[in-house]
Amino acid sequence: MVEISATLVSELRRSTGAGFVDCKNALVEANGNFEEAVVLLKKKGMATAAKKLGREAKEGIIESYIHGGGRIGVLLELNCETDFVGKNSEFKQLARDICMHIAAANPPYLSREDVPVALVEQEKEIASAQVTGKPQHAMEKILEGKMDKWYQQNCLLEQAFVKDQSKTVNDCIAAAIAVIGENIRIGRFVRFQIGE
C-alpha cells in the first residue's frame, strides 16, 4: 500500500473542494495517483449529490458580473456549506458562470415555486385557450407541455445553460455538488439593465 501524505490529501482537497476523509480515501483507492483520485471523487460525488441537497448552505459568496460595456450587471448570492468551499476556485467559477447566464438569459424567477400563483393561473388560461377543441386527455398533456416550456423559459434553474445548451442551470449546480462535495444553492439574484 502506498503511503498517503497529508500534503497530498490537502492538495486534493484544495483542488476538488471535497472533504478531508473523502480525499484520503480516494487517494488510498487510487494508490496515490492524484488524477485517478480526482476521477474517483467525481464519480462518487455524482452518486451522493442528491443526498447533499437537503443540507444547510449558509456560507458562500456574492458574485458580480458586468457585461455589455457596463449596460448589464448581475449580483448573485451562491451558497455552500463551508467558507472553505466558498473560497474554492471551482465554486467561484460556477458563480461567475451563473452570473453570465443571468446576464444573457434574463430569468425573472429562480424556480417554479417563486412564480406568483396568479401568473401561473394566467399562463394556464392562455395555454388552455390555445388547445381548445382537442380531446380532454390530449389537452391535459399539451397543457402540461406548454407550462413546462414556459417554466423552462422563465425559471433560472430550468433554463438551458448558456455555455452548454444540453444542460440546465440546475444540472450544472448538481455537477458542482458532485465535484465539490457540499450542497450548493442559489440564494438570490438581481439583474440590472440600463433603461429598465
C-alpha positions as a printed Julia matrix, in Angstrom:
196×3 Matrix{Float64}:
   0.0    0.0     0.0
   1.24   3.48   -0.93
   1.89   5.98    1.88
  -0.51   8.94    1.52
   0.91  12.21    2.83
  -1.21  14.88    4.49
   0.2   17.35    1.94
  -1.15  15.29   -0.95
  -4.55  14.99    0.75
  -4.62  18.76    1.33
  -3.68  19.41   -2.29
  -6.52  17.16   -3.49
  -8.9   18.88   -1.11
  -7.86  22.32   -2.42
  -8.27  21.12   -5.99
 -11.69  19.46   -5.58
 -13.23  21.04   -2.5
 -14.11  17.54   -1.23
 -13.82  16.66    2.46
 -10.52  15.56    4.01
 -11.62  11.97    4.69
 -13.1   11.61    1.17
  -9.84  12.88   -0.34
  -7.74  10.49    1.73
  -9.97   7.53    0.87
  -9.87   8.41   -2.84
  -6.07   8.61   -2.79
  -5.83   5.27   -0.98
  -8.16   3.67   -3.53
  -6.15   5.23   -6.39
  -2.82   4.07   -4.87
  -1.65   7.67   -4.54
  -2.45   8.62   -8.16
  -3.73  12.23   -7.94
  -5.6   12.31  -11.28
  -7.27   8.97  -10.63
  -8.32  10.2    -7.18
  -9.95  13.26   -8.77
 -11.93  10.98  -11.12
 -12.97   8.75   -8.22
 -14.18  11.77   -6.24
 -16.19  13.0    -9.23
 -17.83   9.59   -9.72
 -18.63   9.28   -6.02
 -19.86  12.87   -5.93
 -22.46  12.38   -8.66
 -23.92   9.47   -6.68
 -24.09  11.47   -3.46
 -25.08  14.88   -4.86
 -28.77  14.2    -4.34
 -28.15  13.38   -0.65
 -26.42  16.71   -0.12
 -29.32  18.82   -1.41
 -31.11  18.72    1.93
 -28.15  20.03    3.91
 -27.98  23.64    5.05
 -25.96  26.05    2.95
 -25.31  29.28    4.88
 -21.83  30.15    3.61
 -20.82  31.23    0.11
 -20.13  34.35   -1.89
 -21.75  37.32   -3.55
 -20.56  37.37   -7.16
 -20.96  40.32   -9.52
 -20.78  40.48  -13.27
 -20.85  43.5   -15.57
 -21.5   42.9   -19.27
 -22.12  44.84  -22.46
 -19.92  47.85  -21.84
 -21.47  48.44  -18.44
 -25.07  48.25  -19.68
 -25.98  44.99  -17.86
 -25.0   43.95  -14.35
 -25.77  40.94  -12.17
 -25.42  40.27   -8.44
 -25.72  36.67   -7.3
 -25.68  35.05   -3.86
 -24.38  31.5    -4.23
 -24.46  29.45   -1.04
 -22.47  26.43    0.15
 -21.97  24.69    3.49
 -18.49  25.9     4.48
 -16.38  29.03    4.0
 -13.6   26.72    2.74
 -15.69  25.81   -0.32
 -16.75  29.46   -0.71
 -13.09  30.21   -1.45
 -12.69  27.25   -3.85
 -11.86  28.22   -7.45
 -14.44  25.79   -8.92
 -17.16  27.27   -6.7
 -16.18  30.81   -7.73
 -16.18  29.8   -11.41
 -19.68  28.33  -11.04
 -20.86  31.62   -9.52
 -19.29  33.57  -12.4
 -20.86  31.26  -15.0
 -24.31  31.58  -13.42
 -23.93  35.38  -13.38
 -23.06  35.35  -17.08
 -26.08  33.14  -17.74
 -28.39  35.54  -15.85
 -26.98  38.48  -17.82
 -27.68  36.68  -21.11
 -30.98  34.9   -20.36
 -32.64  37.42  -18.0
 -34.71  34.92  -15.97
 -37.46  36.6   -13.94
 -37.68  33.77  -11.36
 -35.33  31.32   -9.65
 -37.67  28.3    -9.62
 -41.29  27.26  -10.19
 -42.0   27.87   -6.52
 -41.08  31.56   -6.92
 -43.6   32.26   -9.69
 -46.69  34.06   -8.3
 -49.79  31.82   -8.3
 -51.81  34.48  -10.18
 -49.25  34.48  -13.02
 -49.25  30.66  -13.19
 -53.07  30.7   -13.47
 -52.9   33.37  -16.18
 -50.38  31.34  -18.19
 -52.54  28.23  -17.8
 -55.56  30.14  -19.13
 -53.55  31.33  -22.15
 -52.26  27.82  -22.82
 -55.77  26.34  -22.39
 -57.21  28.8   -24.91
 -54.56  27.68  -27.42
 -55.51  23.99  -27.17
 -59.32  24.13  -27.19
 -61.11  21.6   -29.37
 -58.72  18.73  -28.61
 -59.78  15.56  -26.71
 -59.61  16.04  -22.91
 -56.69  13.63  -22.31
 -54.72  15.26  -25.13
 -55.49  18.76  -23.81
 -54.05  17.89  -20.4
 -50.79  16.58  -21.92
 -50.46  19.57  -24.25
 -51.21  21.99  -21.42
 -48.61  20.31  -19.21
 -46.05  20.52  -22.02
 -46.79  24.2   -22.65
 -46.43  25.01  -18.96
 -43.16  23.07  -18.72
 -41.83  25.06  -21.67
 -42.94  28.32  -20.04
 -41.14  27.4   -16.81
 -38.01  26.48  -18.8
 -38.03  29.95  -20.34
 -38.72  31.87  -17.13
 -37.13  29.97  -14.22
 -33.35  30.21  -13.85
 -32.86  26.64  -12.57
 -34.74  25.16  -15.55
 -33.18  27.29  -18.29
 -30.76  25.73  -20.77
 -27.3   26.84  -19.62
 -25.85  29.43  -22.0
 -22.4   27.78  -22.08
 -23.83  24.29  -22.74
 -27.4   24.12  -24.04
 -27.57  20.36  -23.37
 -27.66  21.09  -19.6
 -29.9   23.19  -17.39
 -28.52  25.59  -14.78
 -29.73  23.09  -12.17
 -27.71  20.32  -13.9
 -24.58  22.49  -13.65
 -25.19  23.05   -9.93
 -25.73  19.29   -9.39
 -22.45  18.55  -11.22
 -20.65  21.07   -8.99
 -22.16  19.46   -5.88
 -20.81  16.12   -7.09
 -17.3   17.51   -7.56
 -17.12  19.83   -4.55
 -18.95  17.55   -2.13
 -21.23  20.11   -0.48
 -24.73  21.36   -1.02
 -24.78  24.41   -3.3
 -27.8   26.58   -3.92
 -28.63  29.96   -5.33
 -29.75  32.26   -2.52
 -30.94  35.14   -4.69
 -30.01  37.19   -7.71
 -30.78  40.51   -9.34
 -30.12  41.7   -12.88
 -29.79  45.35  -13.78
 -30.0   46.81  -17.28
 -29.64  50.43  -18.26
 -33.06  51.87  -19.08
 -35.12  49.12  -17.39
